[in-house]
Amino acid sequence: MLIPCPYCGARDAQEFSYRGDATLTRPDPAAPDAADTFHDYVYLRDNPAGPHRELWYHLAGCRRWIEVARDTRTHEISGAFFVAETRS
């Protein structure tokens, strides 16, 4: 699978480290139900079939975090952006 790094261009997936679901938001540790919320955040994950946003770290390249839009059924990638650009 080739991942289109916005800086380095299309690179083999072996250069990257998969870091998980890009749609999750870290819970507030000061919230009254923080323990339950963090338990769900860490242990309860979906396994989507179809379009999904994922975090990848370009370990053997530019060393930047990339958010990849990928179809989990076909591995077709429809876009990739630096995380800093998608989180603003």
N, C-alpha and C positions, 0 to 999 in steps of 0.2 A: 504494500500500500504506500503510495506517495502522498506526503502531506505538504501542501503549499505554504511554506514559511514566508511571511510577508517580507522578510529581510533577505533570506538565503535562497529563496526560490523553492521549487519542488524537490523534496528530499525524502529518502527512504524512512519509513516509520521506525526503523531500528535506531535512528539518531535521536529519537524522542522518548520521553518518559510519560506514560499516560498517568494523569493525576485525578481523573474522575469527572463527575457531573458538574457542568458549568452553570446549571440553573439554580443550584442551592445557595442559600444565604446563611452565613454563620449566625447563630442565635446570639442574643444579648446575654452575656454572662451575669449581668446585674439584675436580670428579670427574676421575679419571685419563683417562677417554675423552671429555672435554668437547668436543673439536673435532668428533669424529664425531657426538656427541649433538646439538650445536648445529646441525650441518649438516642432520641429519634434521629437527630442530625448525623450522628456517627454510624449507627447500626441499621437504620431502616432506609433502604434504598430501593428505588424502582429499577427494573431491567427493561427499558423501553425497546420496542421493535419499531423502527422507522426513524424519522428525522430526530436528531438529538444534538445538543451542544455539549462539547467536552473540553476539558482543560488538558493541554499537553505542554511539556517543558522541553525546549530544544537543547538537550543536554550536550550533544556532540556538535553543536553549531553556535548560534548567536547567544545561547543561554537566556532566552526570553520566554515568557509565558505566552502561549497562543491559545485562543479559543477557536475550536474547529466545529463547524456545522457539518455533521456526517449522518448518513442514513445507516443505521446499525444492521439493516438487512443486506444491503448491497455494498457497503463501505464506500459509497459514492460521497465525495466531499463537495459541498456546495459553497464553501467559503472558509476563510481563515483570517483572523485578525489578532493583533497584539492585544492582550488583556487590558492594558492601560487605555486602549482606544474604545473598548466596549464597555468599560465600567465608569465612564465619566458622565 
